[in-house]
Amino acid sequence: MSGSVGEKTQIIDGKEVAKSVRRALKDRIKGLAAAGVTPGLAAVLVGDDPASQTYVNSKARACEKLKLYSEVIRRPADISQDELLGIVNDLNANDQIHGILVQSPLPKHMDELSVTLAIDPAKDVDGFHPFNVGMMLIGRPGLLPCTPHGIVKLLEHYEIDPSGKQVVVVGRSNIVGKPIAAILVQKAPMANATVTIAHSRTANLAEVCRRADILIAAIGRPDTITEDMVREGAVVIDVGVNRVDDSSTEKGYRLVGDVDFDKVAPKCSAITPVPGGVGPMTIAMLMSNTVEAAARITGK
Ligand code: NAP
């Protein structure tokens, strides 16, 4: 992130908002501790994918910082699906654990949906179980998927009310695109938007995007959203996390979003940077779901 961001452009600071989510959680966690409850999160990691290891480690660290109980269960890539289902069933029955996540991607011989279906919906802190997906769709309380929930929190913090606005979501994945669209279309506070979902087969993508008061990019390709696709004064939420080669950095790469930030930002009223925008919110909302799940399961 660099360059000439217009003075009128608000940079949405995901790190700060995530901090404020964690601050609010601390009081809740203290209350639960007084009632003898320590929320517990179990992460199951199958195989040795480096990105998955990094994600799981940072989730465990986030638990530690908030004094939540956490377990990481590591298994080699060649364990059987039945073995994994056995682990999930044990965690379902474990009273110390209120949140279960099975880190994706799973090895090719496993069926992700069967594993998701095996998780007790009350402990499904990723919000991927079809029960929770259904509850989200009909606007009933359940566990919301972390990244879309984090986007709503960002908008709320910056008092960007989607009500009556044209929202265009680019991307239709089950973890970001579809759920954020489903949340923002609800007849509910911080929703009531008119939502369009675009994807790789959308005709005239630039024209569709230009209609957006709030443009949400969840694509996974750098620089897909260019200056000509964004209306003056729009709010842009960049969910993408992409590695691009950069020999000037120690690691040889840097992280960028899906939006050509330097060119697009000056046109926006507000925009999320990458890194430091949506990313920090995802883990914060995972912590929030774990605390919420513990409170609901224990009735405290
Ligand atoms: P995904 O499952 O690969 O979905 C990408 C979507 O983008 C698909 O719907 C695809 O269309 C669409 N698409 C691809 N190229 C396009 C193009 N040129 N024009 C319009 N649409 C296009 O990805 P995802 O899991 O939703 O993740 C998206 C990005 O968000 C990734 O970079 C991921 O790393 C990042 N992410 C970040 C967080 C976070 O915490 N910050 C969390 C989750 C994901 P089709 O359906 O037609 O193929």
Residues whose N, C-alpha, C, O or C-beta is under 5 A from the ligand:
A	BS01	NAP	T147 V170 G171 R172 S173 V176 G177 H199 S200 R201 A218 I219 G220 V239 G240 V241 N242 V278 G279 T282
